[in-house]
Amino acid sequence: MRLLGLYDEALPRVYGYLLARSGSAAVAEEVTAEAFLAAVAACRKPDPPRSRWAG
């Protein structure tokens, strides 16, 4: 699965989890954004990490 597909699939789960844990929409939005920015940065590395979603 490509990164955009992973984003589309995982965003509601990640955001929902963080919202439930933090109780704050603002915190959940910020941490969700940071998590996906970190994923993009990792994919841009010369040897990006592979995961079970890698296709």
Secondary structure, 3 states (H helix, E strand, C coil): CCHHHHHHHHHHHHHHHHHHHHCCHHHHHHHHHHHHHHHHHHHCCCCCCCCCCCC
